[in-house]
Amino acid sequence: MSHPLALYLVAFGGLLLVSVLLDDLAARIRVPGILMVLVLGLLIENHMGVVGGQQITLLNLNQAQQISQAALVLVLFFGGLTTNWSAVRGVIKPAARLATVGVVITAALIGWAGFGLSAASGVGTNPTTLPRVLFIGAMVASTDASAVLVLLRPLAGRLPKRLIDLIECESGFNDPMAVVLAGLALALAGGDGVAAGVLVTDVVRQFVLGILLGFIGGTLTLQLLGTRLTLNHAAMLPVVSLALLMVLTGGTLLLGGSPLLAAYVAGLVLGNGPTLDRKALAEAHSSYAKMAELLLFLCMGLVVAPQDVVYASGWAFVLFLLMQAVRFLMVHALLWHTTFTRYERIFVSCAGLRGAVPIALAIDAWSSGIPWGASMPPLALAVVLYGLFIQGFALVPLAERMNLTLPSRQHDPDAAA
């Protein structure tokens, strides 16, 4: 084993161990673990020195982009895997509207507002403005259920189940939609001389192949694991499912489809298969998804300079406020004729925290070589930090203030009797 490899193993193994300890500490003090991991990454010096006139870094941009894509595959697969159709059947329709139409509305309104702000601020508009503002809208359009559920842990069992199901189901569904819209914006940004029909065809191909190959791959995996009983037990099931997930996403990418969409659809098929040990599968992939999420936020903190986050904080705050206004309008419009009350709609609109997906998309834009791509990671990181600090810590008091919580059992005289 070479010395550079040994140093990388020690460095990243140590950082991952510290990240796990910070995540455990965050759970104890009721703080999002991803917040502490982000801060850890920002505090670690990524630049190791200069050798022969070349900058040596602990993690370069290409490595961060590859790690973020692999991490996003694991996160989306786990999101599909844990979506139980029978349990969330009552909120499927409103959640699907929020995750599809809602994402499009969010991206479009934020893009339209960003276009107007660019024109009004004196910056002016040019052919690159539209793809940039559309990408920003798509980048922040998806929500992160894990961050919300960690913050709501003090109210475990006290919030209406359909409210939690709606938030979790929407977060699982809206990631692929945001990924495809962001890909369309990047294609438009790099599409000089490319006809609009070619771009639309490429997006449709990614959608169709992603869904089709994900369904076929998930079904074949279900058949394989169902007929080979030696593979369908706790020791082998995680290994086989992970190997087949790697083959599926790699093959989908080679064929021109969306590997992230394929991973999510395959997770949906496997997670609702009647012949699998779903508990063992979910437990194993929860570990994979947690590791992927920690690595994603750690990498983001490493490759982004803290001063860049400070410089982006002003526009990020404007974007954060705009996100809240757009989501408030979008949620109320799409849930207006449902059984959700006004206070429940307000809570759903406030529970749209951003997490891993915006950060992975920002790194993807940066690595694409588009001129404005380098400004996306600091912007995404600042927006996520604002959400965790401002929006996140207000969720529990907000739920209690609006009387959405049930009485705690240990303080309930009837329960005690």
Summary of the structure (lengths in Angstrom):
residues: 417
radius of gyration: 21.6
end to end distance: 65.4
largest distance: 76.3
contacts: 1428
relative contact order: 0.15
helix: 76%
strand: 2%
